[in-house]
């Protein structure tokens, strides 16, 4: 017998090799594209922080010191109202994000179907196309080139 048949096959070798390949691919993608997005709750928290930072950084002569202080207070209140909701219900935001994606897909499908009907000329659901047996008004076709208009 050969040496390969004398030792037992490593049952986990395939799983280990797959796990190593997956980890290497994740590391490559993270290096190329940056970190993957977090959960919807984490992304909402980042959005709130980014908006708060942007509003805080707006310096305008139109805003007085009192107005800037009021804006800072509103930002703090908004963040303190949003944070507990995010902490208590992180899965809700994942479901809302998934539902939003499904609504977007349904809207896109409806729009693509309508565009396909428009571009193919399949039917006129509003009944606005002219039919051959319709009586046409000569004024709809524009002026004749041989007609003279007297402006005197």
C-alpha positions, 0 to 999 in steps of 0.5 A, a space after each residue: 500500500 502506498 503512504 496516502 492510503 495508510 493514513 486516514 483522510 482528513 475530513 476537515 481539510 476541504 472545509 478548512 481550505 474553503 474557509 481559508 479561501 473565503 477569508 482571503 477573498 473577504 480580506 481582498 475585497 475589504 482592501 479593495 472596496 473598504 469595510 462592508 456596510 453594517 446593519 441598517 441600525 449601524 448605518 442609520 446611526 452613521 447617517 444621524 452622526 453625519 447629518 449632525 456633523 454637517 449641520 454643526 459645521 455650517 457657519 453662517 453670518 445669518 445665524 447668530 450665536 443664539 441660533 447656532 446654540 439652538 441648532 446644537 441643542 436640537 441636534 443633541 435632542 434628536 440624537 438622544 431620541 434616535 439612539 435608544 430606538 436604534 439600541 432597542 430595535 436593531 432588527 426592525 431597521 434591517 426589516 425596514 431596509 429589506 422592505 424598502 429594497 423590495 418596494 424599489 424592486 417592485 417599482 422598477 419592475 412596473 416602470 420597466 414593463 410600462 417602458 417596454 409597452 411604450 417603446 414597442 408601441 403595444 396598444 394605447 391604453 389611454 386611447 389617444 392614438 389617431 385611427 385611420 377612420 378618424 376625420 382629420 382637421 386640415 388645421 392640424 396639418 399646418 399651413 399649405 405652402 401655396 396659400 397666401 396670407 394677406 396681412 394688409 
